[in-house]
């Protein structure tokens, strides 16, 4: 549904004039939420980098590459949002595993609250929300 909405918005109106020729709005949206999607994937436990890339690639609209993800993970580590541990891999070199810190859990919780309000507002305006 989001993809169809973005296609319509990209082909006409203000959003097209704002970003249409510079960069697609889907790419801007993806870039804006990617770090929070990564934090959400880490919510239930640690994962290694390539596993995150694979999982994100399975979700329509969130396809990403290692070249995008690893710098993001490095920034999140420097900011204290995730912490890492190295472990031997059963098939190859050691892997760096990422997990949320207490600060990371707080960041994800705050984003989740804000995202819910934002999404509900946009859905209400577009008429795409689920009726209660």
C-alpha positions in Angstrom: 0.0 0.0 0.0 2.8 2.4 0.9 4.5 1.7 -2.5 1.3 2.5 -4.4 0.8 5.7 -2.4 4.4 6.8 -3.1 4.0 6.0 -6.8 1.0 8.3 -7.0 2.7 11.0 -4.9 5.9 10.8 -7.0 4.0 11.2 -10.3 2.1 14.3 -9.4 1.7 17.1 -6.9 3.9 18.8 -4.4 6.0 15.8 -3.5 7.0 15.4 -7.1 8.0 19.0 -7.4 9.9 18.7 -4.1 12.0 15.6 -4.8 10.9 14.2 -8.2 14.0 15.1 -10.2 16.6 15.1 -7.4 15.8 11.8 -5.8 12.8 9.6 -5.3 10.8 10.0 -2.2 10.9 6.3 -1.5 14.7 6.5 -1.2 14.3 9.5 1.1 11.7 7.7 3.3 13.9 4.6 3.3 17.0 6.5 4.4 14.9 8.3 7.1 13.7 5.1 8.7 16.4 2.6 8.0 18.2 3.1 11.3 15.0 2.5 13.2 14.2 -0.6 11.1 17.7 -1.9 12.1 17.0 -1.1 15.8 13.6 -3.0 15.5 15.4 -6.0 14.0 17.7 -6.0 17.1 14.9 -5.6 19.5 14.5 -9.3 20.0 18.2 -10.2 20.2 21.6 -9.8 18.6 22.3 -10.2 14.9 25.3 -9.9 12.7 25.6 -7.4 9.9 25.0 -9.5 6.9 22.0 -11.1 8.6 20.6 -7.6 8.9 21.2 -6.9 5.2 19.4 -10.1 4.3 16.4 -9.5 6.6 16.0 -5.9 5.3 16.2 -7.1 1.7 13.2 -9.4 2.4 11.0 -6.5 3.2 9.4 -4.7 0.3 10.8 -1.2 0.0 13.7 -1.6 2.5 16.2 -3.2 0.1 19.6 -2.1 1.2 23.2 -3.0 0.7 26.2 -3.7 2.9 27.7 -0.4 1.7 24.7 1.4 3.3 24.3 -0.7 6.4 27.8 -1.0 7.7 28.5 2.7 8.0 25.1 3.1 9.7 25.9 0.3 12.2 29.3 2.0 12.9 27.5 5.3 13.6 25.0 3.6 15.9 27.9 2.0 17.8 29.7 5.3 18.2 26.5 6.9 19.4 26.1 4.1 22.1 22.8 2.9 20.6 24.2 -0.6 19.8 27.1 -2.5 21.2 29.0 -5.2 19.4 30.8 -8.5 20.2 33.0 -10.6 18.0 32.3 -14.4 17.7 33.8 -17.2 15.7 31.7 -18.3 12.8 31.0 -21.9 12.0 31.5 -21.0 8.3 34.2 -18.4 7.8 35.8 -15.5 9.6 34.6 -14.2 12.9 31.4 -12.2 12.9 30.6 -8.9 14.6 27.2 -9.2 16.4 25.1 -6.1 17.2 22.7 -5.7 20.0 20.7 -2.8 21.4 21.9 -1.0 24.5 19.6 0.5 27.0 19.9 3.8 25.2 19.1 2.0 21.9 15.9 0.6 23.4 14.9 4.0 24.5 15.6 5.5 21.1 13.5 2.7 19.5 10.6 3.2 21.9 10.5 7.0 21.3 10.6 6.5 17.5 7.8 3.9 17.7 5.6 6.3 19.6 6.4 9.1 17.1 6.0 6.9 14.1 2.6 5.7 15.2 1.4 9.3 15.6 2.9 10.3 12.3 1.6 7.3 10.4 -1.9 7.7 11.8 -2.0 11.4 10.8 -0.8 10.7 7.3 -3.2 7.8 6.9 -6.1 10.0 8.1 -5.3 12.6 5.6 -4.9 10.1 2.7 -7.9 8.1 3.8 -5.8 4.9 3.9 -6.0 4.1 7.6 -7.8 1.2 9.1 -11.2 2.1 10.4 -12.0 1.2 14.0 
